[in-house]
Amino acid sequence: MQKESLCVHAGYAPGNGEPRVLPIAQSTTFKYATTAEVAKLFDLAEPGFFYTRLGNPTVDAVEKKIAALEGGVGALCTSSGQAASMIAVLNVASSGDHVVSTASIYGGTFNLFAVTLKKLGITVTFVDQNATDAALENAFCSRTRAVFGETLSNPSMDVLDIERFAALAHRHRVPFIVDNTFATPILCRPFEFGADIVVHSTTKYMDGHALQMGGVIVDSGNFDWSAGDYPELTEPDPSYHGLVYTQAFGKAAYIAKARAQLMRDMGCCQSPQGAFYINQGLETLPLRMERHCRNAEIVAAWLVRHPAVESVNYPRLPGHPQKALADKYLPHGTSGVISFSLRGGRDAGARFIDALKMISLQVHVADIRTCVLHPASSTHRQLTDEQLHEAGITPGMVRLSVGVEHVDDILADLEQALG
Ligand SMILES: *Cc1c(COP(=O)(O)O)cnc(C)c1O
C-alpha cells in the first residue's frame, strides 16, 4: 500500500462483527487462564498483552501503523517526544559512552543531551551539520555509540544531509538516529537514505490537532549490532533470564530491548486514549501535510516581498543555502514551519504578534491552526540581543507555523498585522 492508504488502514484489521474504528482498549491489564501462559509472556517467549506499560492493543495498532509508514520492523510509542529521544539514546549508550549530535536540534533535546545525559555519564559532542568531513570525523572517539540529527531542525529549519551522516556513522560502526518530527514520513523517510533509527514527537504533525502529547521510536532493522560494540544487545540480559536480544528478536532486537528493558524500567508509556487520538491524526496526515506545505510556500514567497520583512528562512525558497538538500530529501515540501525576521528588531516582532487576529500566539508548532512564537520575547526572553545572535536568533525573528486554513485568510491577517 502507498503511504496515504497505510495512514488509513495499517495497524488494525477488524474481523467479522468487530468495530470498524480502532477501539480504545481502556484497560491496564489482560486476562489469562493459566500461570503457564503468563509465564511465557514474562519470558518474552510469546507475544501478547499483559500490562499496558509494556503493550496495549490500541497503542500497538498505532505502533504498527507508524512502523509501516516509516518502513521499519517495529516501533515503540512513548509519553512524549522527549521520552522517545531519551530511550532511543539510552538503548545504545550507558555511563562512559559518547554520542555525536548535530548542534541545530530542538531546544528540549539539546538540554536532554547537554545537561541530563551528562549527569548520567553520557557525553555528547555537538557538531555543525555543514562542517567538513575532517571536522566531523574529529568529533568521534572510541566510546561513541550513536549519531543524532534532525531531518528539518526546529526552529532553524536546516535540512540534514541524511546520506552523508549515515555514511559517517556507519564508518564508525554506530547507528544514525534521526528525529523526523517536522518532515513526518509523508515528506521524508530517513531509512531510505541510510538512517537506522527514527524518533518523532507525535505531538506535532502526526497528531496535528494539538490534542495529545506523544513520541515514537521506529527501528529500521538494518543496523548490524554484532558488527559494533553493543554487548547489551548481543550478550545475555541478566534482567531477562539471560535473554540475548539479537538472538531472540533478530532484526527487531533494538526495539524489543527498548520496550522490554527501558520502557519496563522507566515507564514513560503512551496511554490507550492518547494512542486513539494520535491514530485519528495519522488517518489524515497526508492531506494535512499537503495543505501545510502548499500554504507555507505561498506565505514564504509573500513574506519575501513584504517591505517590513528583513529575511525569510524556508528551505524551499530559491537561494536558500539548503535548497538542493531540500529538493533531494523533501521533494514534496518542507512542512508548514517558516522563520522570518522583521526590520525593527525585538519591538517590531512583539508589536506584529500582538496585532494578529486569526493567527494565535502559542508555544507550539505543527498545528492545524496557524500559530506564531516570538523567541526574543518568550522562549529566549532572558537573553540580550548579543546572546540571541550567538543562539542564531535575531531579535525580530518570528517562528510561524502555517496551518490548514485558506491561505488568503492567513495572508490577510499577516498583512494587517505588519501594518
Ligand atoms: C517538540 C519536539 C520534540 C519534543 O517532543 P515533545 O512531544 O514536546 O516532548 C522533539 N523534537 C522535535 C523536533 C520537536 O519539535
PDBQT file of the ligand as one rigid body, heavy atoms in Angstrom, charges set to zero:
ROOT
HETATM    1  C1  LIG A 501       8.540  19.100  20.075  1.00  0.00    +0.000 C 
HETATM    2  C2  LIG A 501       9.728  18.375  19.600  1.00  0.00    +0.000 A 
HETATM    3  C3  LIG A 501      10.357  17.392  20.392  1.00  0.00    +0.000 A 
HETATM    4  C4  LIG A 501       9.884  17.055  21.780  1.00  0.00    +0.000 C 
HETATM    5  O1  LIG A 501       8.637  16.461  21.752  1.00  0.00    +0.000 OA
HETATM    6  P1  LIG A 501       7.550  16.577  22.938  1.00  0.00    +0.000 P 
HETATM    7  O2  LIG A 501       6.443  15.738  22.416  1.00  0.00    +0.000 OA
HETATM    8  O3  LIG A 501       7.229  18.024  23.103  1.00  0.00    +0.000 OA
HETATM    9  O4  LIG A 501       8.196  16.001  24.157  1.00  0.00    +0.000 OA
HETATM   10  C5  LIG A 501      11.434  16.713  19.858  1.00  0.00    +0.000 A 
HETATM   11  N1  LIG A 501      11.911  17.008  18.623  1.00  0.00    +0.000 NA
HETATM   12  C6  LIG A 501      11.344  17.956  17.853  1.00  0.00    +0.000 A 
HETATM   13  C7  LIG A 501      11.908  18.220  16.502  1.00  0.00    +0.000 C 
HETATM   14  C8  LIG A 501      10.245  18.670  18.304  1.00  0.00    +0.000 A 
HETATM   15  O5  LIG A 501       9.695  19.621  17.530  1.00  0.00    +0.000 OA
ENDROOT
TORSDOF 0
